[in-house]
Amino acid sequence: MTAHDRAAAPQRSPQRFHARSAARKPGLLRAALVAAPALVLAACGGGGGGADAPDTAYVARDVETLYFAAKDRLDRGQVQQAAALFDEVERQHPYSEWARRAQLMSAFSYYVARDYTSAIRAAQRFLSIHPGNKDAPYAQYLIALSYYEQISDVQRDQAITLQAKQALTEVIRRYPGSGYAADAQLKLDLVNDHLAGKEMAIGRFYQSNGKWLASTLRFREVTEDYQTTSHAAEALYRLTESYLAIGLPEEAKKSAAVLGQNYPGSEWYEKAYELMEDKAESFVG
């Protein structure tokens, strides 16, 4: 994705994405974030309706009563009900200061509930109404985390991964001085590693089926667009292989030379050197 912060799933990069801890940074939504570990456990256990569900039905209430009813649900780990009540704050009292708070608390509640689509929608709504608010960086960060949590292994479609990359890039671009930019950069590096892994998997597949030209396109994309990832050295070696297979020894020589210059002690350079020695002796002269 994957290059994630959480425990790796099959076919994923060594680090597993685990944005949940990053969402609990100090500062914005301090009360909610302090309670977040308990909320996640409670949400995993259920946090559904039951006898308490009628509280989320429409009943005209004053804004503070409604807001603190929502916060109470959040503190108790009933995150879906909390989100619904925070939404109700805005519906019943759209022009109050509480409505602004409730919009972001709703997004946070949906995120903890793993309803990422609703979390993204709520955070985007907050940004559209309050683009210059001091909590805008967190809203953008929450959008990025909601995409990031959905990244799947490299064998699947990577549309969500690309959306996570775009959202993380926005955090860094729009709020470089915020407390979220550094973590967004770390996650962006992992996302890029994941995307490079996807290209490598496709390239290897093409190689195994003798589609050498198609494989070179994938490996070149890794060397050009994902140079700083953990896959770059292997991509250069695979390029060397593919160029030799399609009869382009000079291109193979260039790839092997770049590999030797940048990764002189790697296993991939040793393999490339042996390969070039066997099939293009002029390179080693």
GIQUIJO-V503408 format. One record per run of one state. SS is the DSSP state (h for helix, s for strand, l for the rest). FROM is the first residue (numbers start at 1). TO is the last residue. If there is no record, write none. Layout:
ss->(SS,SS)
from->(FROM,FROM)
to->(TO,TO)
This chain:
ss->(l,s,l,s,l,h,l,h,l,h,l,h,l,h,l,h,l,h,l,h,l,h,l,h,l,h,l,h,l,h,l,h,l,h,l,h,l)
from->(1,4,5,16,17,22,25,30,35,36,46,50,57,63,76,79,93,97,113,116,130,136,149,159,175,181,209,212,226,232,246,249,263,267,280,281,285)
to->(3,4,15,16,21,24,29,34,35,45,49,56,62,75,78,92,96,112,115,129,135,148,158,174,180,208,211,225,231,245,248,262,266,279,280,284,285)
